Amino acid sequence: MFQKFLDAGIAVAGIDVGESFGSPEGRATYTAFYEELVRGRGLSPRPCLLARSRGGLMLYNWAVEHPESVACIAGIYPVCDLRSYPGVERASTAYGLTPDGLAEALARHNPVDRVEPLAKAGVPVFHLHGDADAVVPLESNSGELARRYRRFGGEMTLLVVEGGGHTMWPGWFRSRELVEFVIAHAGGGRS
């Protein structure tokens, strides 16, 4: 996948924000990373985001706060609901809140509850998700995000992989559809 992106003129970059689970502190680190790539290195101000597994929490939470700065989002079994993974109790520490405090604040921090700005901005979304994923269940994550995204008028493609689990199966990373989606929305590279 990455080689196909590079061959199409699309830079690939990432940052380790630790186990921040999409928290405001992690989002601030991601914003600094974005600023470095755009202002410091001249990359596109509208990157394509690739959200895989728990990276979905960070990328969606950042994207909903910066919809004008996102060309598209592609996901491979991304976490979209803190309640399903890692769970409110485990995530609360990263948010500097008690479990009850995070539960009360979910509307401000839970990607599946925050997608309206992305949909209204017309950010296209594409997910691959297996129907046998026991770690990040399809229905409460990509399935629910798709329902809500479409309700707000957003364009989302969800390809369900029959029998697919939360694995390192090479097919996740060789998806022609996902690669073509990203390349089509990258704006000619430098994304």
Secondary structure, 3 states (H helix, E strand, C coil): CHHHHHHCCCCCCCCCCCCCCCCHHHHHHHHHHHHHHHHHCCCCCCCEEEEECCHHHHHHHHHHHCHHHCCEEEEECCCCCCCCCCCHHHHHHHHCCCHHHHHHCHHHHCHHHCCHHHHHCCCCEEEEEECCCCCCCCHHHHHHHHHHHHHCCCCEEEEEECCCCCCCCHHHHCCHHHHHHHHHHCCCCCC
